[in-house]
Amino acid sequence: MFDLIIRNGIVVDGTGREAFAADVGIMDGLIVVLGRLKSGARRVIDADGLVVSPGFIDIHAHTDELVIANPTCESKLTQGVTTEVSGNCGYSAAPKGGCQNLADYEESLERYGIEPAWGSMSDFLDVLASVPLAVNFATLVGHGTIRSYVMGYEDRKPTSEELAEMRRLASQSVREGAFGISSGLIYPPGCYADTEELIEICRGVVPYGGLYATHMRNEGTDLLNALSEALRIGRESGVGVQISHHKACGRSSWGTVKDSLSVIDEARKHGIDVWADQYPYTATSTGLGTMFPKWMYDGGRKEFLKRLADPDIRQRLKEQMTHDTESGWIKDFCGWEAVVISGVKTEKNKSCEGLSVAEIARRRNSNPVDMAIELMLEEDGEVSIVHFVIDENDVKTVMAHPAVLVGSDATARATTGPLSESKPHPRAFGTFARVLGKYVREEKVLSLEQAVSKMTGKTAGRLGLRKRGIIAEGYSADITVFDPERITDTATFEEPLKPAIGVEYVVVNGAVCLEKGALTDEARRGPGQVLKLERSR
């Protein structure tokens, strides 16, 4: 007697091979039989006309400690995600203390009911083991988190002792279960690190099989040099390189992805272990602070706000940003009309959500540079944006490359509660369904088998996940059942909190967590597991 049989489905097994008809027998959280099954089960799902695939693995997520407040990971589960990989772009929840101000950090989590009762990566993963997770959770350790833990937000080179300590922390975090280290080289304090620092720290994770996932130093006019730096880090340290959310931002850079993908191909031919990932949209999502020069952040957010309030510094800043708007990188990045406010803290500015900085400036009889400065002051330096700077043809070009995986670059969101606030990027609810609906069914950029492998088997192999990501006997029963004719992302930039449709069932470690698009009691009981790096790749 099986615990669960999924009958009559078309299996797309995650390897990339052609789909085939089979039943899937599940017992004790594992796929135990794949074929035509006549025996009974405690529960049977009829998947006639549906695709049975491995559960999707979100290789680039930002849920981090918020998974404690949102253990069902509603926005991910409803689009078929069964494994969430956080700790990206240089930030991770551990080691705690790697933040600008520990008191501010703890206060920021209070509104979610989270008490950060951990220190090391091991502590954090132990805390998560007691949380009823509906999906599996894995994490990287953030270089920015480690750097701020050791030397704050100072714009300088580390001492030899500080560099050794950063390498030690990276190594320790991977030994304790992190899947590698990530960098965010446009964000402070990561932007203050030079290449040699990153090479040395990455050397600390290589013996344990950790990879290096990087939000590169530039994704616009200097994209190829930034990619060259990432590949140098891989070549000289020996670490596997994961290019995060690969794209070319700004009109003058559109089309450059053809060159960057060729560079990746050449690097792979010469033995560098490099892959990339992508979200399927033409807008990024980040903080408004990325529009400000990095010298403003030397010393951290409080120093940034002091500088904003200083009339002399503010005038210097306005001159620099006005120049950038008229002839520099902000103009190349499509101007202030393309910078849309997606999240603020104060009620005063809630009406700004969904509006561009240019439109807010017009409504307030200001100019965009002054408006950006005022918003940052009024919101204590914490303003989220959606930035429309990517070319649709580039999205398709990157997606079609065989070494590019799928990642949302999003925090798991909810339709109610604190994680339903603001107007986040629709990728939180739509990424995987959008690939399967728009780019597979409608535009045929990928075959169904290719797309599923980029979301499952290839990703599991990239991370070194054992016995996950493929529909095969002996593998964990993480399974997504979807209608290939209906699966669609419904979340939009105007209404970003709308769940995907067409995902009928999601099974996590043998438990049915989504049924007919709705979360189940089993999801709330938490069958998800905390995953740790187990071996060298």
FIZAMAR-707771 format. One record per residue (C-alpha): residue in one letter; z, x, y. Coordinates in steps of 0.2 Angstrom, whole numbers, plus 5000, padded with zeros to 4 digits. Each point is the difference from the previous one (the first is absolute). Layout:
REM FIZAMAR-707771
aZXY
...
//
This chain:
REM FIZAMAR-707771
m500050005000
f499450075017
d501049985016
l498449965009
i498149984995
i498750005013
r498549914992
n498249995003
g499850115015
i498750135005
v500950174999
v499650135013
d501150134993
g500250125015
t499050154992
g498349955009
r499249954984
e499149834998
a501049844999
f500349924983
a500849854993
a501750014992
d501749934998
v501550105006
g501650004989
i501650055009
m501850044993
d501550085008
g499050045016
l498650094991
i498249964996
v500150004981
v498449934994
l498349985008
g498749894991
r499849834993
l501749934996
k500449864989
s501950024999
g501249915012
a501050045015
r501549945010
r498749975014
v498249995001
i498950025015
d498249934999
a498950125010
d498449924996
g498750045014
l501350135008
v500150195000
v501450094992
s500350165008
p501450135002
g501249965014
f499450085016
i500950165006
d500150025019
i499950195002
h500449995019
a501449885005
h501350015013
t501449884993
d501350144998
e501749935002
l499449835005
v499849964982
i501849974999
a499849865012
n498449944992
p500150044981
t498749874995
c498750105012
e499249835002
s498550065010
k499650134987
l500449894984
t498949865006
q498550115000
g500350074983
v501050165004
t501250054987
t500550185006
e500450055017
v499950185006
s500950035016
g500650165010
n498350035008
c499450075017
g501550125001
y501449874999
s501149964985
a501749914999
a500850164993
p500750125003
k501049895012
g500450095016
g498250055002
c499849885015
q500150025019
n501849925000
l501049954985
a500949875009
d498449925007
y499350004983
e501549924992
e500049875014
s498149964998
l500349964981
e501549885004
r498849865005
y499350004983
g501750014992
i499850174993
e501450135000
p499250174996
a501350064988
w499050154994
g499750185005
s498850094988
m498449944992
s501049984984
d501349895009
f498649895007
l499249974983
d501749964992
v500349875014
l498249934996
a500449994982
s501349875004
v498849895010
p499149864991
l498350075004
a498549884995
v498850155000
n500250184995
f500450125014
a499650195002
t500150115015
l499550165008
v501250115011
g499550015018
h499750175008
g500549925017
t501649934992
i500450184993
r499550095016
s501149885011
y501450024988
v500050195002
m499450035018
g499949845009
y498549955010
e499850175009
d498250065003
r500250174993
k499850114985
p501450004987
t501050154997
s499950084983
e501649924995
e499449835006
l498450024991
a500950044984
e501149855002
m498549895002
r499250074985
r501649984990
l500249815005
a498249974996
s500250084983
q501749914997
s499249835004
v498650024988
r501250064986
e501049845003
g498549894998
a498950005016
f498150014995
g499750145013
i500150025019
s499049915014
s499650065018
g499749905015
l499250135012
i499749885015
y501849955000
p501550105006
p500750104993
g498650034988
c498850045014
y501050155004
a499850094984
d498650134997
t499050024985
e501050154993
e501649895001
l499249864989
i499350134988
e501750084997
i500949834998
c498649934988
r500350164989
g501749934996
v499349844992
v498650084990
p501150064985
y500549814997
g498349925002
g500249935017
l498549965010
y499750015019
a499549845009
t499550035018
h499649895015
m499050145007
r500250085017
n498449925006
e498949854994
g498850005015
t498950145008
d501050144991
l500049914983
l499150144991
n501250145006
a501449894995
l499349984983
s499850184999
e501850035004
a500549884986
l498950084987
r500750175006
i501749944996
g499549954983
r499150164996
e501350125006
s501549904994
g499249944984
v500649825003
g498949854997
v499349925016
q499949815004
i499149965016
s500949855007
h499049855006
h498450105002
k498949945015
a499250065016
c500749925016
g499149985016
r498149965003
s499550195002
s500750034983
w499349864991
g498950064985
t501050164999
v500749944983
k498450054992
d500450185004
s501849994996
l499649924983
s498850144997
v501450135004
i501149914988
d498750014986
e499750185003
a501950045000
r500149914983
k498650104993
h501050165004
g501649944992
i501049925014
d500949844994
v499549895014
w499949815001
a500149875014
d500549825002
q499449865012
y500449835006
p498549885003
y500149965018
t499350065017
a501750015009
t501450124998
s501849955002
t501350125008
g501250025015
l499549995018
g500850175001
t498550084992
m499149975017
f501250125008
p499850195000
k501250084988
w500950115013
m500849845005
y501049994983
d500750175000
g501849974996
g499849824993
r499949825006
k501450015012
e499250155009
f498449915000
l500849855009
k500950115013
r498350085004
l499249835002
a501349965012
d499950165010
p498849965015
d499350185001
i499650014981
r499449825000
q498750055014
r499450154989
l499949894985
k499049865009
e498850135007
q499750074982
m499949834992
t498849935014
h498950154997
d500049974981
t499649825003
e498550045011
s499350154991
g501150054986
w500549954983
i500749825005
k498249965006
d499350074984
f501249904991
c499249845007
g501149985015
w501549895003
e499149844996
a500150064982
v501950035000
v500849844995
i501949985000
s500649944983
g501950025002
v501450015013
k501949984999
t500449905016
e499749815002
k499350055018
n498550084992
k499749894985
s498549925010
c499250174999
e499749994981
g498249984996
l499450055017
s499250175005
v500850115012
a498649985012
e500249814999
i501950015003
a499650115015
r498849875007
r501349864998
r501450115009
n498950075014
s500250174993
n498950144993
p500050044981
v500850175002
d501549935010
m500149854988
a500150124985
i501450105009
e500949845005
l500049924982
m500650164993
l501550005012
e500449824998
e499950014981
d501050164999
g498550104993
e499749884986
v498349915001
s498849974986
i498249995002
v498449964991
h498550115006
f498249954997
v499250174998
i499150014983
d498249964996
e499649874986
n498650114993
d501350154998
v501249884991
k498649974987
t499550184999
v501850064997
m500349864987
a498550044990
h500650184997
p500750034982
a501450105006
v500749875012
l501449884995
v500749845008
g501650005010
s500649875012
d500950115013
a501149865002
t501849944999
a500349864987
r500249855011
a500749824997
t499549835007
t501849965005
g501550105007
p500050165010
l498550074991
s498949865006
e500250045018
s498750075012
k498150014996
p499850144988
h498350074993
p499349874988
r499950144987
a501849974995
f499449834992
g498250044997
t499550174995
f499649994981
a499449825001
r498850055014
v499350144990
l499649894985
g499449855010
k499150075015
y499450174993
v499849964982
r499449824998
e499249985017
e499350175006
k499950094983
v500650165007
l500950034983
s499849924983
l501649914994
e500450134988
q499850145013
a501249915012
v501349964987
s500050184994
k500350065018
m501549885001
t500750044983
g499550134987
k499450135012
t501649985011
a501250014986
g499150164994
r500150075018
l501949975001
g500350064982
l500749834995
r500349994981
k499349854991
r499649905015
g498449955009
i498949954984
i499949854989
a500350094983
e501249994986
g501750095003
y499849995019
s501249915012
a499649815002
d499650015018
i498549875001
t499149915014
v499049844995
f498849955013
d498549885003
p498550125004
e499149855009
r501549955010
i501050155004
t500050025019
d501150075014
t500549865012
a501050115012
t499250035017
f500550105015
e500349835008
e501049934985
p500650164990
l501349924990
k498949894988
p500050054982
a498550044990
i499249864989
g499350024982
v501450104993
e500649894986
y501350104991
v500950175002
v501050074986
v501250145003
n500750104985
g499649844990
a500849875012
v498949875008
c500550035019
l498549905007
e499449834993
k498549915008
g500350105016
a501949965001
l501550124998
t501049964984
d501850014996
e499650154989
a499450095016
r501749965008
r500950074985
g499250165003
p499050084985
g499350145011
q500550184996
v500450155011
l498650124995
k500450195001
l498850154998
e500250054982
r498850154997
s498950135008
r498249945002
//
